[in-house]
């Protein structure tokens, strides 16, 4: 019995002294995008706060040629390596194969068709089209001009899924309500150009849009800047105007200009000018991956694709703007979410699926 007790104490001391070193390698642009890089780092910080003996470090990628050396550096020094962004896929698969005793986590990274995911690699992707659908429906319900906008960064699959889902939400609203809301589309060809994002957004406002969704990383920060600038000018308000004054002006005018944030809750970036954020739980996926790495036996390797049914995507609580949205729109949105969870809506994720999308048979039970 004493021998068993001693062995148990030794084992406990070993576990308690072990530190899991987590190293995150950012996509280009690094921290400060207030989007997927920042969301992933928030998940690392969550793990450091809530899990025992987790240490975190970050390596910034300034350009795509940094991916291989940064991931290699991380794999040589860390227990868990996190790669962020669709464009890092090839590099992450390459390096994870070279370091089979290291755990790798890919955020917004998916395998190519037929590609085998090694046992030391956990991939987390999201059904952006499902989240986009919800945001598009609200935007279509809230526009006063009959036109809304979309500004993408680079036309990669996750961004394109956001676009398709957003347009599908608009199409659903049009079919159900007999309206004809149109969507203006623009791409900045960059995730690191807020000035370009702002330019594209102001152009869409000039062409009649009053709500613009940014799926563009740090480029999207310019979309939010444009919404605030245009809104302040339209309302005749200073930059430091309190939220209630912004809301009062919206009701006084009967219209306004808004941005829609992406990936994480960005409503705080311009309270009253960001209608909502279309979100995916990047931080939670990151935390779950790190947590599973604490025990090799339960590491969640493979491809984990999260959607509405997993509570992996959705929209923000609309802390500053929910009062602007009519109760019937909130109720319709909740019903559509329930249909999606039950698999009764096939939300498009490609142009072909969008072309044949039919929501005209949806009848609200109220």
C-alpha angles and dihedrals in degrees: 000000000000090000091052091048092051092049090049091051092048090050091049092049090050094051094045092051094048115101122199107218112209118192120189121202111202128217116245113304096036123212122352097059088112084217136072098341092048091043092055093048089050087058091052090050090049089055091048090052099042108028126068120257099354117150122191134206134169133213117196122223111206095180138007093261087066093066099084098043092042094049091045091051090049094047092052093053107026140068094212124030121195121199119193130207140029093262091062093062100104093045093049094050090047097051096039089058090053094051106043093165093059123080117233129196123193120199115201088000122124133180121255115250108291093006115141117229111220120235093251095055127082117187124198121194131163138222093243091173090065093053091042090053092059093048093045091053092053092045091051090050093049104043115110095190101049090241130094132174143227125202116189130189109215118349097246123143099268092050093044090051089054089052095047093047092047091052090046090055089052091047091050091052091048093050095045096044101031093240132135108221111169129209124219113207129206135164126202095199088226142073091205106055113091090167091059091046090052092048093051092048095050088049091053090049089051088052093056106274118133099180124046127187116211117207095167115103111229089352086068091063085074090055090057091046089053092050092052093044093048093043094049091050092047093048094039091234132143122243092255096052111139119251095250090056090052091050092047091052091052091056092043093052095036090223143045146166125274143178126211116219127219144222096356133030103285096165091109092062092078111003111212093014098067105072093195141318125248103222146190123191098247093152093052093048090050092049092048091051092051091045091053090051090061086077115036089202091065101036108142098228121171132048117324110189112188128198143153093301089058093043083241095129136028141113133292122268087253090231094180103031110032090102089062093060116084116246092240090059091051089050093048091049092052091050092050090051090052091050090050092050089052092050093244095126121058100206111205121243100177138047090250093054091045090053092060097036113132122185097155091106093062110111120185114226094225 
